[in-house]
């Protein structure tokens, strides 16, 4: 594995999370397009992240909790007494 591969591997997680600058995205994408082994690692990590998100992040808040939060969000805050 060359130096450019190592640099790409260090940035892969933030690339998948779309947290890189435009220049870094172009650099990582260019490397992945030209390096099948790194592209394979990317495909695996991206699919793993997608599966974890799909299988582990499906719980919805109970309806009662959602209603309570909506109510709190629309209530006017109580007036505070100001001491001068």
mmCIF file of the N, C-alpha and C atoms, coordinates in Angstrom:
data_MODEL
# 
_entry.id   MODEL 
# 
loop_
_atom_site.group_PDB 
_atom_site.id 
_atom_site.type_symbol 
_atom_site.label_atom_id 
_atom_site.label_alt_id 
_atom_site.label_comp_id 
_atom_site.label_asym_id 
_atom_site.label_entity_id 
_atom_site.label_seq_id 
_atom_site.pdbx_PDB_ins_code 
_atom_site.Cartn_x 
_atom_site.Cartn_y 
_atom_site.Cartn_z 
_atom_site.occupancy 
_atom_site.B_iso_or_equiv 
_atom_site.pdbx_formal_charge 
_atom_site.auth_seq_id 
_atom_site.auth_comp_id 
_atom_site.auth_asym_id 
_atom_site.auth_atom_id 
_atom_site.pdbx_PDB_model_num 
ATOM 1   N N  . UNK A 1 1  ? 0.862   -1.184 0.000  1.00 0.00 ? 1  UNK A N  1 
ATOM 2   C CA . UNK A 1 1  ? 0.000   0.000  0.000  1.00 0.00 ? 1  UNK A CA 1 
ATOM 3   C C  . UNK A 1 1  ? 0.896   1.230  0.000  1.00 0.00 ? 1  UNK A C  1 
ATOM 4   N N  . UNK A 1 2  ? 0.667   2.076  -0.971 1.00 0.00 ? 2  UNK A N  1 
ATOM 5   C CA . UNK A 1 2  ? 1.489   3.268  -1.105 1.00 0.00 ? 2  UNK A CA 1 
ATOM 6   C C  . UNK A 1 2  ? 1.056   4.385  -0.169 1.00 0.00 ? 2  UNK A C  1 
ATOM 7   N N  . UNK A 1 3  ? 1.850   5.437  -0.179 1.00 0.00 ? 3  UNK A N  1 
ATOM 8   C CA . UNK A 1 3  ? 1.589   6.592  0.687  1.00 0.00 ? 3  UNK A CA 1 
ATOM 9   C C  . UNK A 1 3  ? 0.238   7.230  0.371  1.00 0.00 ? 3  UNK A C  1 
ATOM 10  N N  . UNK A 1 4  ? -0.098  7.327  -0.911 1.00 0.00 ? 4  UNK A N  1 
ATOM 11  C CA . UNK A 1 4  ? -1.376  7.938  -1.284 1.00 0.00 ? 4  UNK A CA 1 
ATOM 12  C C  . UNK A 1 4  ? -2.537  7.076  -0.807 1.00 0.00 ? 4  UNK A C  1 
ATOM 13  N N  . UNK A 1 5  ? -2.365  5.758  -0.846 1.00 0.00 ? 5  UNK A N  1 
ATOM 14  C CA . UNK A 1 5  ? -3.397  4.852  -0.329 1.00 0.00 ? 5  UNK A CA 1 
ATOM 15  C C  . UNK A 1 5  ? -3.583  5.073  1.176  1.00 0.00 ? 5  UNK A C  1 
ATOM 16  N N  . UNK A 1 6  ? -2.481  5.194  1.900  1.00 0.00 ? 6  UNK A N  1 
ATOM 17  C CA . UNK A 1 6  ? -2.561  5.409  3.345  1.00 0.00 ? 6  UNK A CA 1 
ATOM 18  C C  . UNK A 1 6  ? -3.262  6.729  3.660  1.00 0.00 ? 6  UNK A C  1 
ATOM 19  N N  . UNK A 1 7  ? -2.940  7.786  2.912  1.00 0.00 ? 7  UNK A N  1 
ATOM 20  C CA . UNK A 1 7  ? -3.596  9.075  3.118  1.00 0.00 ? 7  UNK A CA 1 
ATOM 21  C C  . UNK A 1 7  ? -5.097  8.956  2.849  1.00 0.00 ? 7  UNK A C  1 
ATOM 22  N N  . UNK A 1 8  ? -5.447  8.240  1.799  1.00 0.00 ? 8  UNK A N  1 
ATOM 23  C CA . UNK A 1 8  ? -6.858  8.058  1.452  1.00 0.00 ? 8  UNK A CA 1 
ATOM 24  C C  . UNK A 1 8  ? -7.573  7.267  2.536  1.00 0.00 ? 8  UNK A C  1 
ATOM 25  N N  . UNK A 1 9  ? -6.946  6.220  3.036  1.00 0.00 ? 9  UNK A N  1 
ATOM 26  C CA . UNK A 1 9  ? -7.566  5.393  4.079  1.00 0.00 ? 9  UNK A CA 1 
ATOM 27  C C  . UNK A 1 9  ? -7.814  6.212  5.350  1.00 0.00 ? 9  UNK A C  1 
ATOM 28  N N  . UNK A 1 10 ? -6.905  7.133  5.672  1.00 0.00 ? 10 UNK A N  1 
ATOM 29  C CA . UNK A 1 10 ? -7.094  7.975  6.856  1.00 0.00 ? 10 UNK A CA 1 
ATOM 30  C C  . UNK A 1 10 ? -8.282  8.925  6.693  1.00 0.00 ? 10 UNK A C  1 
ATOM 31  N N  . UNK A 1 11 ? -8.582  9.293  5.449  1.00 0.00 ? 11 UNK A N  1 
ATOM 32  C CA . UNK A 1 11 ? -9.671  10.238 5.190  1.00 0.00 ? 11 UNK A CA 1 
ATOM 33  C C  . UNK A 1 11 ? -10.989 9.558  4.834  1.00 0.00 ? 11 UNK A C  1 
ATOM 34  N N  . UNK A 1 12 ? -10.983 8.236  4.717  1.00 0.00 ? 12 UNK A N  1 
ATOM 35  C CA . UNK A 1 12 ? -12.146 7.534  4.197  1.00 0.00 ? 12 UNK A CA 1 
ATOM 36  C C  . UNK A 1 12 ? -13.396 7.728  5.041  1.00 0.00 ? 12 UNK A C  1 
ATOM 37  N N  . UNK A 1 13 ? -13.276 7.660  6.342  1.00 0.00 ? 13 UNK A N  1 
ATOM 38  C CA . UNK A 1 13 ? -14.440 7.799  7.211  1.00 0.00 ? 13 UNK A CA 1 
ATOM 39  C C  . UNK A 1 13 ? -15.086 9.172  7.069  1.00 0.00 ? 13 UNK A C  1 
ATOM 40  N N  . UNK A 1 14 ? -14.269 10.224 7.066  1.00 0.00 ? 14 UNK A N  1 
ATOM 41  C CA . UNK A 1 14 ? -14.833 11.567 6.923  1.00 0.00 ? 14 UNK A CA 1 
ATOM 42  C C  . UNK A 1 14 ? -15.312 11.816 5.499  1.00 0.00 ? 14 UNK A C  1 
ATOM 43  N N  . UNK A 1 15 ? -14.734 11.117 4.536  1.00 0.00 ? 15 UNK A N  1 
ATOM 44  C CA . UNK A 1 15 ? -15.225 11.187 3.158  1.00 0.00 ? 15 UNK A CA 1 
ATOM 45  C C  . UNK A 1 15 ? -16.632 10.595 3.086  1.00 0.00 ? 15 UNK A C  1 
ATOM 46  N N  . UNK A 1 16 ? -16.813 9.439  3.697  1.00 0.00 ? 16 UNK A N  1 
ATOM 47  C CA . UNK A 1 16 ? -18.119 8.786  3.715  1.00 0.00 ? 16 UNK A CA 1 
ATOM 48  C C  . UNK A 1 16 ? -19.143 9.663  4.424  1.00 0.00 ? 16 UNK A C  1 
ATOM 49  N N  . UNK A 1 17 ? -18.722 10.347 5.483  1.00 0.00 ? 17 UNK A N  1 
ATOM 50  C CA . UNK A 1 17 ? -19.618 11.216 6.248  1.00 0.00 ? 17 UNK A CA 1 
ATOM 51  C C  . UNK A 1 17 ? -19.805 12.589 5.607  1.00 0.00 ? 17 UNK A C  1 
ATOM 52  N N  . UNK A 1 18 ? -19.152 12.809 4.470  1.00 0.00 ? 18 UNK A N  1 
ATOM 53  C CA . UNK A 1 18 ? -19.242 14.082 3.724  1.00 0.00 ? 18 UNK A CA 1 
ATOM 54  C C  . UNK A 1 18 ? -18.788 15.269 4.570  1.00 0.00 ? 18 UNK A C  1 
ATOM 55  N N  . UNK A 1 19 ? -17.654 15.085 5.227  1.00 0.00 ? 19 UNK A N  1 
ATOM 56  C CA . UNK A 1 19 ? -17.123 16.138 6.095  1.00 0.00 ? 19 UNK A CA 1 
ATOM 57  C C  . UNK A 1 19 ? -15.798 16.706 5.593  1.00 0.00 ? 19 UNK A C  1 
ATOM 58  N N  . UNK A 1 20 ? -15.438 16.407 4.355  1.00 0.00 ? 20 UNK A N  1 
ATOM 59  C CA . UNK A 1 20 ? -14.187 16.913 3.791  1.00 0.00 ? 20 UNK A CA 1 
ATOM 60  C C  . UNK A 1 20 ? -14.445 18.182 2.980  1.00 0.00 ? 20 UNK A C  1 
ATOM 61  N N  . UNK A 1 21 ? -13.385 18.942 2.782  1.00 0.00 ? 21 UNK A N  1 
ATOM 62  C CA . UNK A 1 21 ? -13.480 20.111 1.905  1.00 0.00 ? 21 UNK A CA 1 
ATOM 63  C C  . UNK A 1 21 ? -13.657 19.623 0.465  1.00 0.00 ? 21 UNK A C  1 
ATOM 64  N N  . UNK A 1 22 ? -14.069 20.528 -0.409 1.00 0.00 ? 22 UNK A N  1 
ATOM 65  C CA . UNK A 1 22 ? -14.257 20.159 -1.814 1.00 0.00 ? 22 UNK A CA 1 
ATOM 66  C C  . UNK A 1 22 ? -12.965 19.618 -2.430 1.00 0.00 ? 22 UNK A C  1 
ATOM 67  N N  . UNK A 1 23 ? -11.843 20.241 -2.109 1.00 0.00 ? 23 UNK A N  1 
ATOM 68  C CA . UNK A 1 23 ? -10.552 19.797 -2.649 1.00 0.00 ? 23 UNK A CA 1 
ATOM 69  C C  . UNK A 1 23 ? -10.206 18.400 -2.150 1.00 0.00 ? 23 UNK A C  1 
ATOM 70  N N  . UNK A 1 24 ? -10.460 18.132 -0.866 1.00 0.00 ? 24 UNK A N  1 
ATOM 71  C CA . UNK A 1 24 ? -10.171 16.804 -0.314 1.00 0.00 ? 24 UNK A CA 1 
ATOM 72  C C  . UNK A 1 24 ? -11.093 15.749 -0.930 1.00 0.00 ? 24 UNK A C  1 
ATOM 73  N N  . UNK A 1 25 ? -12.360 16.101 -1.144 1.00 0.00 ? 25 UNK A N  1 
ATOM 74  C CA . UNK A 1 25 ? -13.298 15.170 -1.784 1.00 0.00 ? 25 UNK A CA 1 
ATOM 75  C C  . UNK A 1 25 ? -12.794 14.799 -3.175 1.00 0.00 ? 25 UNK A C  1 
ATOM 76  N N  . UNK A 1 26 ? -12.385 15.805 -3.947 1.00 0.00 ? 26 UNK A N  1 
ATOM 77  C CA . UNK A 1 26 ? -11.875 15.534 -5.300 1.00 0.00 ? 26 UNK A CA 1 
ATOM 78  C C  . UNK A 1 26 ? -10.647 14.633 -5.249 1.00 0.00 ? 26 UNK A C  1 
ATOM 79  N N  . UNK A 1 27 ? -9.763  14.883 -4.296 1.00 0.00 ? 27 UNK A N  1 
ATOM 80  C CA . UNK A 1 27 ? -8.543  14.084 -4.172 1.00 0.00 ? 27 UNK A CA 1 
ATOM 81  C C  . UNK A 1 27 ? -8.862  12.633 -3.815 1.00 0.00 ? 27 UNK A C  1 
ATOM 82  N N  . UNK A 1 28 ? -9.731  12.429 -2.824 1.00 0.00 ? 28 UNK A N  1 
ATOM 83  C CA . UNK A 1 28 ? -10.092 11.070 -2.415 1.00 0.00 ? 28 UNK A CA 1 
ATOM 84  C C  . UNK A 1 28 ? -10.819 10.365 -3.554 1.00 0.00 ? 28 UNK A C  1 
ATOM 85  N N  . UNK A 1 29 ? -11.758 11.049 -4.189 1.00 0.00 ? 29 UNK A N  1 
ATOM 86  C CA . UNK A 1 29 ? -12.526 10.441 -5.281 1.00 0.00 ? 29 UNK A CA 1 
ATOM 87  C C  . UNK A 1 29 ? -11.614 10.047 -6.432 1.00 0.00 ? 29 UNK A C  1 
ATOM 88  N N  . UNK A 1 30 ? -10.678 10.926 -6.777 1.00 0.00 ? 30 UNK A N  1 
ATOM 89  C CA . UNK A 1 30 ? -9.738  10.620 -7.861 1.00 0.00 ? 30 UNK A CA 1 
ATOM 90  C C  . UNK A 1 30 ? -8.924  9.373  -7.523 1.00 0.00 ? 30 UNK A C  1 
ATOM 91  N N  . UNK A 1 31 ? -8.482  9.290  -6.273 1.00 0.00 ? 31 UNK A N  1 
ATOM 92  C CA . UNK A 1 31 ? -7.704  8.111  -5.882 1.00 0.00 ? 31 UNK A CA 1 
ATOM 93  C C  . UNK A 1 31 ? -8.565  6.852  -5.938 1.00 0.00 ? 31 UNK A C  1 
ATOM 94  N N  . UNK A 1 32 ? -9.787  6.931  -5.418 1.00 0.00 ? 32 UNK A N  1 
ATOM 95  C CA . UNK A 1 32 ? -10.664 5.759  -5.434 1.00 0.00 ? 32 UNK A CA 1 
ATOM 96  C C  . UNK A 1 32 ? -10.970 5.316  -6.867 1.00 0.00 ? 32 UNK A C  1 
ATOM 97  N N  . UNK A 1 33 ? -11.121 6.264  -7.768 1.00 0.00 ? 33 UNK A N  1 
ATOM 98  C CA . UNK A 1 33 ? -11.391 5.933  -9.170 1.00 0.00 ? 33 UNK A CA 1 
ATOM 99  C C  . UNK A 1 33 ? -10.223 5.198  -9.815 1.00 0.00 ? 33 UNK A C  1 
ATOM 100 N N  . UNK A 1 34 ? -8.999  5.472  -9.345 1.00 0.00 ? 34 UNK A N  1 
ATOM 101 C CA . UNK A 1 34 ? -7.796  4.881  -9.947 1.00 0.00 ? 34 UNK A CA 1 
ATOM 102 C C  . UNK A 1 34 ? -7.218  3.710  -9.165 1.00 0.00 ? 34 UNK A C  1 
ATOM 103 N N  . UNK A 1 35 ? -7.795  3.394  -8.007 1.00 0.00 ? 35 UNK A N  1 
ATOM 104 C CA . UNK A 1 35 ? -7.193  2.366  -7.142 1.00 0.00 ? 35 UNK A CA 1 
ATOM 105 C C  . UNK A 1 35 ? -8.257  1.350  -6.708 1.00 0.00 ? 35 UNK A C  1 
ATOM 106 N N  . UNK A 1 36 ? -8.411  0.268  -7.445 1.00 0.00 ? 36 UNK A N  1 
ATOM 107 C CA . UNK A 1 36 ? -9.436  -0.728 -7.097 1.00 0.00 ? 36 UNK A CA 1 
ATOM 108 C C  . UNK A 1 36 ? -9.352  -1.267 -5.672 1.00 0.00 ? 36 UNK A C  1 
ATOM 109 N N  . UNK A 1 37 ? -8.168  -1.513 -5.091 1.00 0.00 ? 37 UNK A N  1 
ATOM 110 C CA . UNK A 1 37 ? -8.145  -1.991 -3.701 1.00 0.00 ? 37 UNK A CA 1 
ATOM 111 C C  . UNK A 1 37 ? -8.738  -0.979 -2.708 1.00 0.00 ? 37 UNK A C  1 
ATOM 112 N N  . UNK A 1 38 ? -8.419  0.298  -2.892 1.00 0.00 ? 38 UNK A N  1 
ATOM 113 C CA . UNK A 1 38 ? -8.972  1.321  -2.001 1.00 0.00 ? 38 UNK A CA 1 
ATOM 114 C C  . UNK A 1 38 ? -10.471 1.487  -2.253 1.00 0.00 ? 38 UNK A C  1 
ATOM 115 N N  . UNK A 1 39 ? -10.881 1.383  -3.502 1.00 0.00 ? 39 UNK A N  1 
ATOM 116 C CA . UNK A 1 39 ? -12.302 1.481  -3.821 1.00 0.00 ? 39 UNK A CA 1 
ATOM 117 C C  . UNK A 1 39 ? -13.078 0.348  -3.159 1.00 0.00 ? 39 UNK A C  1 
ATOM 118 N N  . UNK A 1 40 ? -12.464 -0.822 -3.097 1.00 0.00 ? 40 UNK A N  1 
ATOM 119 C CA . UNK A 1 40 ? -13.106 -1.961 -2.431 1.00 0.00 ? 40 UNK A CA 1 
ATOM 120 C C  . UNK A 1 40 ? -13.303 -1.687 -0.940 1.00 0.00 ? 40 UNK A C  1 
ATOM 121 N N  . UNK A 1 41 ? -12.288 -1.120 -0.300 1.00 0.00 ? 41 UNK A N  1 
ATOM 122 C CA . UNK A 1 41 ? -12.383 -0.768 1.117  1.00 0.00 ? 41 UNK A CA 1 
ATOM 123 C C  . UNK A 1 41 ? -13.480 0.279  1.302  1.00 0.00 ? 41 UNK A C  1 
ATOM 124 N N  . UNK A 1 42 ? -13.506 1.278  0.431  1.00 0.00 ? 42 UNK A N  1 
ATOM 125 C CA . UNK A 1 42 ? -14.545 2.304  0.499  1.00 0.00 ? 42 UNK A CA 1 
ATOM 126 C C  . UNK A 1 42 ? -15.939 1.682  0.371  1.00 0.00 ? 42 UNK A C  1 
ATOM 127 N N  . UNK A 1 43 ? -16.128 0.829  -0.621 1.00 0.00 ? 43 UNK A N  1 
ATOM 128 C CA . UNK A 1 43 ? -17.437 0.192  -0.828 1.00 0.00 ? 43 UNK A CA 1 
ATOM 129 C C  . UNK A 1 43 ? -17.867 -0.577 0.418  1.00 0.00 ? 43 UNK A C  1 
ATOM 130 N N  . UNK A 1 44 ? -16.931 -1.313 1.009  1.00 0.00 ? 44 UNK A N  1 
ATOM 131 C CA . UNK A 1 44 ? -17.239 -2.082 2.208  1.00 0.00 ? 44 UNK A CA 1 
ATOM 132 C C  . UNK A 1 44 ? -17.643 -1.159 3.359  1.00 0.00 ? 44 UNK A C  1 
ATOM 133 N N  . UNK A 1 45 ? -16.840 -0.121 3.610  1.00 0.00 ? 45 UNK A N  1 
ATOM 134 C CA . UNK A 1 45 ? -17.124 0.777  4.731  1.00 0.00 ? 45 UNK A CA 1 
ATOM 135 C C  . UNK A 1 45 ? -18.429 1.550  4.519  1.00 0.00 ? 45 UNK A C  1 
ATOM 136 N N  . UNK A 1 46 ? -18.681 1.986  3.300  1.00 0.00 ? 46 UNK A N  1 
ATOM 137 C CA . UNK A 1 46 ? -19.908 2.727  3.020  1.00 0.00 ? 46 UNK A CA 1 
ATOM 138 C C  . UNK A 1 46 ? -21.129 1.829  3.211  1.00 0.00 ? 46 UNK A C  1 
ATOM 139 N N  . UNK A 1 47 ? -21.040 0.587  2.753  1.00 0.00 ? 47 UNK A N  1 
ATOM 140 C CA . UNK A 1 47 ? -22.156 -0.345 2.918  1.00 0.00 ? 47 UNK A CA 1 
ATOM 141 C C  . UNK A 1 47 ? -22.363 -0.698 4.385  1.00 0.00 ? 47 UNK A C  1 
ATOM 142 N N  . UNK A 1 48 ? -21.278 -0.872 5.126  1.00 0.00 ? 48 UNK A N  1 
ATOM 143 C CA . UNK A 1 48 ? -21.379 -1.159 6.552  1.00 0.00 ? 48 UNK A CA 1 
ATOM 144 C C  . UNK A 1 48 ? -22.076 -0.009 7.274  1.00 0.00 ? 48 UNK A C  1 
ATOM 145 N N  . UNK A 1 49 ? -21.688 1.211  6.963  1.00 0.00 ? 49 UNK A N  1 
ATOM 146 C CA . UNK A 1 49 ? -22.303 2.375  7.596  1.00 0.00 ? 49 UNK A CA 1 
ATOM 147 C C  . UNK A 1 49 ? -23.787 2.453  7.242  1.00 0.00 ? 49 UNK A C  1 
ATOM 148 N N  . UNK A 1 50 ? -24.124 2.164  5.979  1.00 0.00 ? 50 UNK A N  1 
ATOM 149 C CA . UNK A 1 50 ? -25.521 2.197  5.549  1.00 0.00 ? 50 UNK A CA 1 
ATOM 150 C C  . UNK A 1 50 ? -26.340 1.156  6.302  1.00 0.00 ? 50 UNK A C  1 
ATOM 151 N N  . UNK A 1 51 ? -25.789 -0.056 6.447  1.00 0.00 ? 51 UNK A N  1 
ATOM 152 C CA . UNK A 1 51 ? -26.509 -1.119 7.154  1.00 0.00 ? 51 UNK A CA 1 
ATOM 153 C C  . UNK A 1 51 ? -26.690 -0.798 8.633  1.00 0.00 ? 51 UNK A C  1 
ATOM 154 N N  . UNK A 1 52 ? -25.666 -0.261 9.255  1.00 0.00 ? 52 UNK A N  1 
ATOM 155 C CA . UNK A 1 52 ? -25.772 0.110  10.674 1.00 0.00 ? 52 UNK A CA 1 
ATOM 156 C C  . UNK A 1 52 ? -26.841 1.174  10.850 1.00 0.00 ? 52 UNK A C  1 
ATOM 157 N N  . UNK A 1 53 ? -26.822 2.176  9.972  1.00 0.00 ? 53 UNK A N  1 
ATOM 158 C CA . UNK A 1 53 ? -27.825 3.237  10.056 1.00 0.00 ? 53 UNK A CA 1 
ATOM 159 C C  . UNK A 1 53 ? -29.229 2.667  9.863  1.00 0.00 ? 53 UNK A C  1 
ATOM 160 N N  . UNK A 1 54 ? -29.372 1.770  8.901  1.00 0.00 ? 54 UNK A N  1 
ATOM 161 C CA . UNK A 1 54 ? -30.687 1.190  8.603  1.00 0.00 ? 54 UNK A CA 1 
ATOM 162 C C  . UNK A 1 54 ? -31.193 0.317  9.745  1.00 0.00 ? 54 UNK A C  1 
ATOM 163 N N  . UNK A 1 55 ? -30.329 -0.511 10.294 1.00 0.00 ? 55 UNK A N  1 
ATOM 164 C CA . UNK A 1 55 ? -30.751 -1.490 11.295 1.00 0.00 ? 55 UNK A CA 1 
ATOM 165 C C  . UNK A 1 55 ? -30.751 -0.949 12.724 1.00 0.00 ? 55 UNK A C  1 
ATOM 166 N N  . UNK A 1 56 ? -29.960 0.049  12.995 1.00 0.00 ? 56 UNK A N  1 
ATOM 167 C CA . UNK A 1 56 ? -29.812 0.505  14.374 1.00 0.00 ? 56 UNK A CA 1 
ATOM 168 C C  . UNK A 1 56 ? -30.479 1.848  14.654 1.00 0.00 ? 56 UNK A C  1 
ATOM 169 N N  . UNK A 1 57 ? -30.919 2.521  13.660 1.00 0.00 ? 57 UNK A N  1 
ATOM 170 C CA . UNK A 1 57 ? -31.467 3.862  13.870 1.00 0.00 ? 57 UNK A CA 1 
ATOM 171 C C  . UNK A 1 57 ? -32.930 3.931  13.442 1.00 0.00 ? 57 UNK A C  1 
ATOM 172 N N  . UNK A 1 58 ? -33.673 2.885  13.737 1.00 0.00 ? 58 UNK A N  1 
ATOM 173 C CA . UNK A 1 58 ? -35.058 2.848  13.284 1.00 0.00 ? 58 UNK A CA 1 
ATOM 174 C C  . UNK A 1 58 ? -36.053 3.158  14.393 1.00 0.00 ? 58 UNK A C  1 
ATOM 175 N N  . UNK A 1 59 ? -35.589 3.294  15.620 1.00 0.00 ? 59 UNK A N  1 
ATOM 176 C CA . UNK A 1 59 ? -36.511 3.534  16.724 1.00 0.00 ? 59 UNK A CA 1 
ATOM 177 C C  . UNK A 1 59 ? -37.092 4.940  16.636 1.00 0.00 ? 59 UNK A C  1 
ATOM 178 N N  . UNK A 1 60 ? -38.404 5.003  16.641 1.00 0.00 ? 60 UNK A N  1 
ATOM 179 C CA . UNK A 1 60 ? -39.087 6.286  16.702 1.00 0.00 ? 60 UNK A CA 1 
ATOM 180 C C  . UNK A 1 60 ? -39.431 6.570  18.153 1.00 0.00 ? 60 UNK A C  1 
ATOM 181 N N  . UNK A 1 61 ? -39.466 7.840  18.460 1.00 0.00 ? 61 UNK A N  1 
ATOM 182 C CA . UNK A 1 61 ? -39.879 8.219  19.805 1.00 0.00 ? 61 UNK A CA 1 
ATOM 183 C C  . UNK A 1 61 ? -41.357 7.872  19.964 1.00 0.00 ? 61 UNK A C  1 
ATOM 184 N N  . UNK A 1 62 ? -41.768 7.505  21.181 1.00 0.00 ? 62 UNK A N  1 
ATOM 185 C CA . UNK A 1 62 ? -43.187 7.226  21.408 1.00 0.00 ? 62 UNK A CA 1 
ATOM 186 C C  . UNK A 1 62 ? -44.039 8.449  21.081 1.00 0.00 ? 62 UNK A C  1 
ATOM 187 N N  . UNK A 1 63 ? -45.247 8.217  20.620 1.00 0.00 ? 63 UNK A N  1 
ATOM 188 C CA . UNK A 1 63 ? -46.143 9.304  20.214 1.00 0.00 ? 63 UNK A CA 1 
ATOM 189 C C  . UNK A 1 63 ? -46.340 10.315 21.336 1.00 0.00 ? 63 UNK A C  1 
ATOM 190 N N  . UNK A 1 64 ? -46.480 9.821  22.572 1.00 0.00 ? 64 UNK A N  1 
ATOM 191 C CA . UNK A 1 64 ? -46.682 10.716 23.713 1.00 0.00 ? 64 UNK A CA 1 
ATOM 192 C C  . UNK A 1 64 ? -45.502 11.675 23.884 1.00 0.00 ? 64 UNK A C  1 
ATOM 193 N N  . UNK A 1 65 ? -44.295 11.172 23.704 1.00 0.00 ? 65 UNK A N  1 
ATOM 194 C CA . UNK A 1 65 ? -43.099 12.010 23.817 1.00 0.00 ? 65 UNK A CA 1 
ATOM 195 C C  . UNK A 1 65 ? -43.051 13.029 22.680 1.00 0.00 ? 65 UNK A C  1 
ATOM 196 N N  . UNK A 1 66 ? -43.354 12.603 21.456 1.00 0.00 ? 66 UNK A N  1 
ATOM 197 C CA . UNK A 1 66 ? -43.356 13.533 20.328 1.00 0.00 ? 66 UNK A CA 1 
ATOM 198 C C  . UNK A 1 66 ? -44.379 14.650 20.548 1.00 0.00 ? 66 UNK A C  1 
ATOM 199 N N  . UNK A 1 67 ? -45.559 14.298 21.039 1.00 0.00 ? 67 UNK A N  1 
ATOM 200 C CA . UNK A 1 67 ? -46.595 15.298 21.311 1.00 0.00 ? 67 UNK A CA 1 
ATOM 201 C C  . UNK A 1 67 ? -46.128 16.292 22.369 1.00 0.00 ? 67 UNK A C  1 
ATOM 202 N N  . UNK A 1 68 ? -45.494 15.787 23.429 1.00 0.00 ? 68 UNK A N  1 
ATOM 203 C CA . UNK A 1 68 ? -45.013 16.640 24.508 1.00 0.00 ? 68 UNK A CA 1 
ATOM 204 C C  . UNK A 1 68 ? -43.949 17.613 23.999 1.00 0.00 ? 68 UNK A C  1 
ATOM 205 N N  . UNK A 1 69 ? -43.033 17.115 23.163 1.00 0.00 ? 69 UNK A N  1 
ATOM 206 C CA . UNK A 1 69 ? -41.977 17.975 22.613 1.00 0.00 ? 69 UNK A CA 1 
ATOM 207 C C  . UNK A 1 69 ? -42.587 19.038 21.704 1.00 0.00 ? 69 UNK A C  1 
ATOM 208 N N  . UNK A 1 70 ? -43.554 18.660 20.872 1.00 0.00 ? 70 UNK A N  1 
ATOM 209 C CA . UNK A 1 70 ? -44.229 19.642 20.015 1.00 0.00 ? 70 UNK A CA 1 
ATOM 210 C C  . UNK A 1 70 ? -44.904 20.722 20.852 1.00 0.00 ? 70 UNK A C  1 
ATOM 211 N N  . UNK A 1 71 ? -45.541 20.301 21.929 1.00 0.00 ? 71 UNK A N  1 
ATOM 212 C CA . UNK A 1 71 ? -46.217 21.254 22.814 1.00 0.00 ? 71 UNK A CA 1 
ATOM 213 C C  . UNK A 1 71 ? -45.205 22.221 23.417 1.00 0.00 ? 71 UNK A C  1 
ATOM 214 N N  . UNK A 1 72 ? -44.090 21.702 23.885 1.00 0.00 ? 72 UNK A N  1 
ATOM 215 C CA . UNK A 1 72 ? -43.053 22.562 24.468 1.00 0.00 ? 72 UNK A CA 1 
ATOM 216 C C  . UNK A 1 72 ? -42.496 23.537 23.427 1.00 0.00 ? 72 UNK A C  1 
ATOM 217 N N  . UNK A 1 73 ? -42.355 23.059 22.224 1.00 0.00 ? 73 UNK A N  1 
ATOM 218 C CA . UNK A 1 73 ? -41.775 23.895 21.177 1.00 0.00 ? 73 UNK A CA 1 
ATOM 219 C C  . UNK A 1 73 ? -42.695 25.042 20.778 1.00 0.00 ? 73 UNK A C  1 
ATOM 220 N N  . UNK A 1 74 ? -43.981 24.874 20.960 1.00 0.00 ? 74 UNK A N  1 
ATOM 221 C CA . UNK A 1 74 ? -44.925 25.918 20.538 1.00 0.00 ? 74 UNK A CA 1 
ATOM 222 C C  . UNK A 1 74 ? -45.373 26.816 21.682 1.00 0.00 ? 74 UNK A C  1 
ATOM 223 N N  . UNK A 1 75 ? -45.056 26.447 22.916 1.00 0.00 ? 75 UNK A N  1 
ATOM 224 C CA . UNK A 1 75 ? -45.440 27.273 24.057 1.00 0.00 ? 75 UNK A CA 1 
ATOM 225 C C  . UNK A 1 75 ? -44.606 28.537 24.107 1.00 0.00 ? 75 UNK A C  1 
ATOM 226 N N  . UNK A 1 76 ? -45.236 29.595 24.588 1.00 0.00 ? 76 UNK A N  1 
ATOM 227 C CA . UNK A 1 76 ? -44.526 30.843 24.803 1.00 0.00 ? 76 UNK A CA 1 
ATOM 228 C C  . UNK A 1 76 ? -43.759 30.733 26.112 1.00 0.00 ? 76 UNK A C  1 
ATOM 229 N N  . UNK A 1 77 ? -42.490 31.136 26.120 1.00 0.00 ? 77 UNK A N  1 
ATOM 230 C CA . UNK A 1 77 ? -41.755 31.072 27.394 1.00 0.00 ? 77 UNK A CA 1 
ATOM 231 C C  . UNK A 1 77 ? -42.357 32.038 28.404 1.00 0.00 ? 77 UNK A C  1 
ATOM 232 N N  . UNK A 1 78 ? -42.350 31.675 29.680 1.00 0.00 ? 78 UNK A N  1 
ATOM 233 C CA . UNK A 1 78 ? -42.909 32.560 30.699 1.00 0.00 ? 78 UNK A CA 1 
ATOM 234 C C  . UNK A 1 78 ? -42.092 33.839 30.803 1.00 0.00 ? 78 UNK A C  1 
ATOM 235 N N  . UNK A 1 79 ? -42.785 34.926 31.080 1.00 0.00 ? 79 UNK A N  1 
ATOM 236 C CA . UNK A 1 79 ? -42.111 36.209 31.256 1.00 0.00 ? 79 UNK A CA 1 
ATOM 237 C C  . UNK A 1 79 ? -41.257 36.146 32.522 1.00 0.00 ? 79 UNK A C  1 
ATOM 238 N N  . UNK A 1 80 ? -40.068 36.675 32.439 1.00 0.00 ? 80 UNK A N  1 
ATOM 239 C CA . UNK A 1 80 ? -39.184 36.676 33.619 1.00 0.00 ? 80 UNK A CA 1 
ATOM 240 C C  . UNK A 1 80 ? -39.199 38.046 34.262 1.00 0.00 ? 80 UNK A C  1 
ATOM 241 N N  . UNK A 1 81 ? -39.196 38.022 35.574 1.00 0.00 ? 81 UNK A N  1 
ATOM 242 C CA . UNK A 1 81 ? -39.113 39.287 36.311 1.00 0.00 ? 81 UNK A CA 1 
ATOM 243 C C  . UNK A 1 81 ? -37.690 39.809 36.200 1.00 0.00 ? 81 UNK A C  1 
ATOM 244 N N  . UNK A 1 82 ? -37.579 41.061 35.862 1.00 0.00 ? 82 UNK A N  1 
ATOM 245 C CA . UNK A 1 82 ? -36.238 41.659 35.765 1.00 0.00 ? 82 UNK A CA 1 
ATOM 246 C C  . UNK A 1 82 ? -35.978 42.491 36.994 1.00 0.00 ? 82 UNK A C  1 
ATOM 247 N N  . UNK A 1 83 ? -34.830 42.254 37.579 1.00 0.00 ? 83 UNK A N  1 
ATOM 248 C CA . UNK A 1 83 ? -34.413 43.054 38.729 1.00 0.00 ? 83 UNK A CA 1 
ATOM 249 C C  . UNK A 1 83 ? -33.416 44.091 38.249 1.00 0.00 ? 83 UNK A C  1 
ATOM 250 N N  . UNK A 1 84 ? -33.639 45.330 38.600 1.00 0.00 ? 84 UNK A N  1 
ATOM 251 C CA . UNK A 1 84 ? -32.744 46.389 38.145 1.00 0.00 ? 84 UNK A CA 1 
ATOM 252 C C  . UNK A 1 84 ? -31.770 46.795 39.211 1.00 0.00 ? 84 UNK A C  1 
# 
